[in-house]
């Protein structure tokens, strides 16, 4: 009996051990499954987080590279992330040529205007004082931008200048001051401003901003969704709006310069040449019709084509007197301050026809020196643009540089009767507060960008 009870007890104990082992094994298997499930879940979460982080990083990098306003990438430097631009020194040679032109402009402004200023304002230094005052204010106002402005600031400034320019041009049409048969100025009381001068700068910077923002579309092979729309149609809208408001004043020379500078920036920005050639053909035909049919422009074309047949005491007076001044200068000129044509023969010699007085007083040598200075300034501007940190900066520098070149070439062409008289001022020489101050400020923009250019020190 005892053995039977012992035998009966033994299986019971073994059964408990078996049950306990079974439960332990089940718990182990469950723990293993839970751990495996947790590992899988953790792996999934880590993969998701990794993908989210990769996506976020990619978006940040894309935003940094593609944000045309606030990005500051350095072109040609392979890097996972855009490198911050380092501010260096200004382009010394561009600064030197610009300062020589400003100083020389002040000297010639006094020499050419002294007689006229004495007769009109009872002060031979009237225009010299204005020149020094405007240039001093412009230089002082420009220096902080050269010292502290970064490329992203000029992107914002370019967009803002275009937006502000539109209402100013409308203001001129509605309530501007009239002079010389045109309504081109806004009287601020202490000075007058000419919004068309602002438009010349604004069109360069807004086109540089747009063409750099849509660079891929501008150079794409898609016509209507790419190179035609973004490379030609939209830029022409931006240019055309300014030109339409300027021509209404009427201001033909301002319209020509804004349009030509706009086309140059478009070409440099990658616009297909065929679209530009087609447009130039159309606008050329329309321009010829306009010049020969409408008003004062037709008269100026007739004077240009038939100068020898025109009344020398009438419509041809200004052009002929300018040519007489150029011819009488000879090789070395009659001497600084010795011009005879500024004694009432060349009308307002301190303005559009100041180059004729330079030729008369300083001769061929002086004229060549002026052209050489402009050539050196333009050459240096091109070099700065080639080394600019991004496309916006390059297009801005080139556009402002070629604006100076185009306006200089057109002024010299006008006073030498190589093209009709359209009233174009000579940069840094002709009197005019708005134009002089903006030209100095544009020099400041170029110098500011030159500090971030990859130049050899």
Secondary structure, DSSP 8 states (H G I E B T S, - for coil): -HHHHHHHHHHHHHHHHHHHHHHHHHHHHHHHHHHHHHHHHHHHHHHHHHHHHHHHHHHHHHHHHH-TTT----TT---SS----------HHHHHHHHHHHHHHHHHHHHHHHHHHHHHHS-TTHHHHHHHHHHHHHHHHHHHHHHH--HHHHHHHHHHHHHHHHHHHHHHHHH-EEETTEEEEEE-SS-EE-HHHHHHHHHHHHHHHHHHHTHHHHTSS-IIIIITIIIIIHHHHHHHHHHHHHHTTT-HHHHHHHHHHHHHHHHHTT--HHHHHHHHHHHHHHHHHHHHHSHHHHHHHHHHHTGGGS-TTTTTHHHHHHHHHHHHHTTT-S-TT--STTTTTSTTTTTTTHHHHHHHHHHHHHHHHHHHHHHHHHHHHHHHHHT-SSHHHHHHHHHHHHHHHHHHHHHHHHHTTSS-------TTTS--HHHHHHHHHHHHHHHHHHTTS----
